[in-house]
Amino acid sequence: MVKIRLQRTGKKKAPSYRVVVADSRAPRNGAFIEIIGHYNPLTDPATAVINEDKAVKWLNQGAKPTQTVSSLFKKLGITNNSLN
């Protein structure tokens, strides 16, 4: 199964994340298929930049977002039907 999830980057105690499409069996910071954006929770307010075209493409192909990524998508207004 393909998932859309966060991949941690950044230093110790200063996390930032990439939003990636990856196989669900791959480790958190392991192999991924494509980077579709990034998320920084330390800025005020938190910064999330996601390529909507790529996100919708993967959602339409059946990729399942994690709970955190789906809440980011909700805040940004990204759904399966965003481009239809």
DRENPA-3360 file (N, C-alpha, C; in nm, 2 decimals, always signed):
BEGIN
1 = MVKIRLQR = +0.08/-0.12/+0.00/+0.00/+0.00/+0.00/+0.09/+0.12/+0.00 ~ +0.05/+0.22/-0.07/+0.12/+0.35/-0.08/+0.06/+0.45/+0.02 ~ +0.15/+0.52/+0.09/+0.10/+0.62/+0.19/+0.16/+0.75/+0.16 ~ +0.09/+0.86/+0.20/+0.15/+0.99/+0.20/+0.17/+1.02/+0.34 ~ +0.30/+1.05/+0.38/+0.34/+1.06/+0.52/+0.45/+1.16/+0.53 ~ +0.49/+1.19/+0.66/+0.60/+1.28/+0.69/+0.73/+1.21/+0.70 ~ +0.83/+1.27/+0.65/+0.97/+1.22/+0.67/+1.05/+1.32/+0.74 ~ +1.10/+1.29/+0.86/+1.17/+1.39/+0.94/+1.30/+1.43/+0.89;
9 = TGKKKAPS = +1.33/+1.56/+0.89/+1.46/+1.61/+0.85/+1.49/+1.71/+0.96 ~ +1.60/+1.78/+0.95/+1.64/+1.88/+1.05/+1.73/+1.82/+1.16 ~ +1.76/+1.91/+1.25/+1.85/+1.88/+1.36/+1.78/+1.82/+1.48 ~ +1.85/+1.78/+1.58/+1.80/+1.73/+1.70/+1.73/+1.85/+1.77 ~ +1.61/+1.83/+1.82/+1.52/+1.93/+1.88/+1.48/+2.04/+1.79 ~ +1.50/+2.02/+1.66/+1.45/+2.12/+1.56/+1.40/+2.05/+1.44 ~ +1.29/+1.98/+1.45/+1.24/+1.90/+1.34/+1.17/+1.99/+1.23 ~ +1.19/+1.94/+1.11/+1.11/+1.98/+1.00/+1.08/+1.86/+0.92;
17 = YRVVVADS = +0.99/+1.86/+0.83/+0.94/+1.74/+0.77/+0.92/+1.76/+0.62 ~ +0.95/+1.65/+0.54/+0.91/+1.64/+0.40/+0.78/+1.57/+0.40 ~ +0.69/+1.61/+0.31/+0.57/+1.53/+0.28/+0.61/+1.44/+0.16 ~ +0.61/+1.31/+0.18/+0.65/+1.21/+0.08/+0.55/+1.11/+0.05 ~ +0.55/+1.05/-0.06/+0.48/+0.94/-0.10/+0.57/+0.82/-0.09 ~ +0.53/+0.72/-0.01/+0.62/+0.60/+0.01/+0.54/+0.48/+0.03 ~ +0.61/+0.36/+0.01/+0.55/+0.23/+0.04/+0.53/+0.22/+0.19 ~ +0.42/+0.17/+0.23/+0.39/+0.16/+0.38/+0.49/+0.07/+0.45;
25 = RAPRNGAF = +0.56/-0.02/+0.38/+0.66/-0.11/+0.44/+0.79/-0.04/+0.46 ~ +0.82/+0.07/+0.39/+0.95/+0.14/+0.40/+0.96/+0.21/+0.54 ~ +1.08/+0.22/+0.59/+1.10/+0.29/+0.72/+1.07/+0.44/+0.70 ~ +1.04/+0.51/+0.82/+1.00/+0.65/+0.82/+1.10/+0.73/+0.74 ~ +1.23/+0.72/+0.76/+1.32/+0.80/+0.69/+1.39/+0.72/+0.58 ~ +1.33/+0.62/+0.53/+1.39/+0.53/+0.43/+1.35/+0.58/+0.29 ~ +1.33/+0.48/+0.20/+1.30/+0.50/+0.06/+1.17/+0.56/+0.04 ~ +1.15/+0.65/-0.06/+1.03/+0.71/-0.09/+1.01/+0.71/-0.24;
33 = IEIIGHYN = +0.89/+0.74/-0.28/+0.86/+0.74/-0.43/+0.88/+0.89/-0.48 ~ +0.82/+0.98/-0.41/+0.82/+1.12/-0.45/+0.80/+1.22/-0.33 ~ +0.87/+1.33/-0.34/+0.85/+1.44/-0.24/+0.74/+1.53/-0.30 ~ +0.64/+1.56/-0.22/+0.53/+1.64/-0.27/+0.52/+1.77/-0.19 ~ +0.60/+1.79/-0.09/+0.60/+1.92/-0.01/+0.68/+1.91/+0.11 ~ +0.67/+2.01/+0.20/+0.74/+2.02/+0.32/+0.65/+2.09/+0.43 ~ +0.69/+2.06/+0.56/+0.61/+2.11/+0.67/+0.71/+2.15/+0.78 ~ +0.69/+2.27/+0.83/+0.78/+2.31/+0.95/+0.69/+2.36/+1.06;
41 = PLTDPATA = +0.68/+2.27/+1.17/+0.59/+2.31/+1.28/+0.65/+2.41/+1.37 ~ +0.78/+2.45/+1.36/+0.84/+2.54/+1.45/+0.81/+2.69/+1.42 ~ +0.77/+2.72/+1.30/+0.74/+2.86/+1.27/+0.61/+2.90/+1.33 ~ +0.58/+3.02/+1.34/+0.46/+3.07/+1.40/+0.39/+3.16/+1.31 ~ +0.28/+3.11/+1.24/+0.22/+2.98/+1.25/+0.30/+2.88/+1.17 ~ +0.27/+2.75/+1.19/+0.34/+2.64/+1.12/+0.32/+2.66/+0.97 ~ +0.43/+2.63/+0.90/+0.44/+2.64/+0.76/+0.42/+2.51/+0.69 ~ +0.33/+2.50/+0.59/+0.31/+2.38/+0.51/+0.30/+2.42/+0.37;
49 = VINEDKAV = +0.39/+2.36/+0.29/+0.39/+2.39/+0.14/+0.38/+2.25/+0.07 ~ +0.26/+2.23/+0.00/+0.24/+2.10/-0.06/+0.20/+2.13/-0.21 ~ +0.26/+2.06/-0.30/+0.22/+2.07/-0.44/+0.09/+2.00/-0.46 ~ -0.02/+2.08/-0.48/-0.15/+2.03/-0.48/-0.18/+1.93/-0.60 ~ -0.12/+1.96/-0.71/-0.13/+1.87/-0.83/-0.08/+1.73/-0.80 ~ +0.04/+1.72/-0.74/+0.10/+1.59/-0.71/+0.02/+1.52/-0.60 ~ -0.03/+1.60/-0.50/-0.10/+1.54/-0.39/-0.23/+1.48/-0.44 ~ -0.31/+1.55/-0.52/-0.43/+1.50/-0.58/-0.41/+1.38/-0.67;
57 = KWLNQGAK = -0.30/+1.39/-0.75/-0.27/+1.28/-0.84/-0.25/+1.15/-0.76 ~ -0.18/+1.15/-0.65/-0.15/+1.03/-0.57/-0.28/+0.99/-0.49 ~ -0.36/+1.09/-0.44/-0.48/+1.05/-0.38/-0.58/+0.98/-0.47 ~ -0.59/+1.03/-0.60/-0.67/+0.96/-0.70/-0.62/+0.83/-0.74 ~ -0.49/+0.80/-0.72/-0.43/+0.67/-0.75/-0.45/+0.57/-0.63 ~ -0.50/+0.62/-0.52/-0.53/+0.53/-0.41/-0.43/+0.54/-0.29 ~ -0.34/+0.64/-0.29/-0.25/+0.66/-0.18/-0.33/+0.71/-0.06 ~ -0.30/+0.65/+0.06/-0.37/+0.69/+0.18/-0.28/+0.78/+0.27;
65 = PTQTVSSL = -0.33/+0.90/+0.30/-0.25/+0.99/+0.38/-0.26/+0.95/+0.53 ~ -0.15/+0.97/+0.60/-0.15/+0.95/+0.75/-0.24/+1.05/+0.81 ~ -0.27/+1.03/+0.94/-0.36/+1.12/+1.01/-0.31/+1.26/+1.01 ~ -0.18/+1.28/+1.04/-0.12/+1.41/+1.04/-0.12/+1.48/+0.90 ~ -0.09/+1.40/+0.80/-0.09/+1.46/+0.66/-0.24/+1.49/+0.62 ~ -0.33/+1.41/+0.66/-0.47/+1.44/+0.62/-0.52/+1.57/+0.69 ~ -0.47/+1.59/+0.81/-0.51/+1.72/+0.88/-0.44/+1.84/+0.81 ~ -0.32/+1.82/+0.76/-0.25/+1.93/+0.68/-0.33/+1.95/+0.55;
73 = FKKLGITN = -0.37/+1.84/+0.48/-0.45/+1.86/+0.36/-0.58/+1.93/+0.39 ~ -0.64/+1.90/+0.50/-0.77/+1.97/+0.53/-0.75/+2.12/+0.55 ~ -0.64/+2.16/+0.62/-0.61/+2.30/+0.65/-0.58/+2.37/+0.51 ~ -0.52/+2.30/+0.42/-0.48/+2.36/+0.29/-0.59/+2.35/+0.19 ~ -0.70/+2.27/+0.22/-0.81/+2.25/+0.13/-0.78/+2.16/+0.02 ~ -0.70/+2.06/+0.04/-0.67/+1.96/-0.06/-0.75/+1.83/-0.04 ~ -0.83/+1.80/-0.14/-0.91/+1.67/-0.14/-0.89/+1.60/-0.27 ~ -0.95/+1.48/-0.28/-0.94/+1.40/-0.40/-1.00/+1.48/-0.52;
81 = NSLN = -1.10/+1.56/-0.50/-1.17/+1.62/-0.60/-1.12/+1.77/-0.63 ~ -1.01/+1.81/-0.57/-0.96/+1.94/-0.58/-0.95/+1.99/-0.73 ~ -0.90/+1.90/-0.82/-0.88/+1.95/-0.95/-0.99/+1.92/-1.05 ~ -1.09/+1.85/-1.00/-1.20/+1.81/-1.10/-1.30/+1.92/-1.11;
% end
